[in-house]
Amino acid sequence: MPTTYPELYFPVLVQLLIAGAIAFGLIAASTALGKRARSPLKDTPYESGMAPVGSAAERFSVKFYLVGMIFILFDIEAVFLYPWAVVYRKLKLFGFFEMTIFVVLILIGFFYVWKKGALDWSPAKKQEGKSR
């Protein structure tokens, strides 16, 4: 059994070195052995099998970013729920009420965002919102 920090972390260091060497070796091998046939068709952007249309510098609706931020918010909530579930028996009733308050606050935020229409993408709603 390792007793000092160098003895404890030496296997991790060896594993990192091996993983780095394998990654570097595979990239070097593909660079050295791979074909380099270039053509205008290969240099065009790939969009799900369709020919690209328009400029890549077009503006996006803010709803794309709102949905992304909401996803991150609920993803972080899931990160907090997992360790709570692991130690639920040790926390007993206090942990239950603590996590209930956490989930209720997250749900209040979710319903607020839902009510504001950040999750609604229908074109009819967009027209109604502009006439107000």
N, C-alpha and C positions, 0 to 999 in steps of 0.2 A: 504494500500500500504506500503510495507516495506521501511524503511528509512535508516537503517544501514546495514553494510556488513553482520553481523551475521544473521540478519533477512532475508536478500536477499538470502544468500547461504544455509540457513538451509534446505529448501526443497531438494536441490541438495544433501546435506549430507545424509539426510534421504533416498533418492532414492538410493544412492550408498551403504548405509548400507543394505538396503533391498535386492538389487541385489546381493551383496556379500553373504548375509545369504542364499539366495535361491541357489546360485551356490554351496556354501559349503554344504548345506543340500542335494542337488541332488547328489553330488559326494560321500558324506558320505553314503547316502542311497544305491547307486549302489554298493559301496564297501561292505556294510554290507549285502545286500540282494542278490547280484549277484552270479551266479554259478562260481565255480573255477575249472572246469574240464580241466586239462591240458593234452595235448598229443603232440607227436612229429609233427603231421600234423598241429596242431594249432600254433605251434611255428615257422613254416616255413614262410618266407616272402611271401606276396601276391602281384603278379604282374598281374593285370588285368585278373585274372582267369587262367593264364598260369603258369606252373611250372617254377620257376626261373632257368636260364641257365647262367653259368659263374660266375665270381667273381663280387662283388659289387664295387671293387676297380679299375675298368678299367678306362682308360683315355678317356676323351671326347674331341671332336674337339672344337677349340676356337670359332667356329661359334655359338655354343649354347650360349656362354656368350655374344657374339656380338649382337645376336638377343635379348637377355634379356636386355642388356643396351639400345638398340634402342627402345625397348618397353617402358622402363622406361622414356626415353627422350620424347617420344610422349605422354605418359601418363601425364607427367608434363606439357607439352604444353596444353593439354586439361584442366588441373587444372587452368592454366592462362587464357584460353579462356572463361571459365564460368563466373568469376566475371566481365570480360570486357563486356560480353554480357548483364549482369544485369545492368550495369551503362552506356551502350552505348549512350543513349539519352542525358545524362548529359555531356559526353565527346565531343560530336559533331564531327566535322571534324578532330580535333586534335587526338582524340582517334581512329578514323578510320585509319588515316595514321600511328599512332604508332603501332597498331595491325597489319596493313599490313606489316610493316617492320619486325615485330616479326615473322609473318607467312612466309614471304619470306626467312628470315634467317633459319628457321626450314626446309623449303623445300630445300634450298641449301644444308644443311647437309644431308637431306634424299637422294637427288640425288647423292651426293658425295658417300655415303655409298652404294647406288644401283650400281653406276658405278664401285666401287672397288670390287663388287661381294660378299659383306657380306650377301646379301639376296638370293644368288643363291646357291641352294643345289644340282644341277644336277651333276651326276658323270662324264659326258662328259667334263664339264668345269674344274673339278678338274684335269683330266688328261692333258688337254691343259695347265693349269697353271704350272704343274710340269715340262713340257718340255721346258719352257722358260728359 
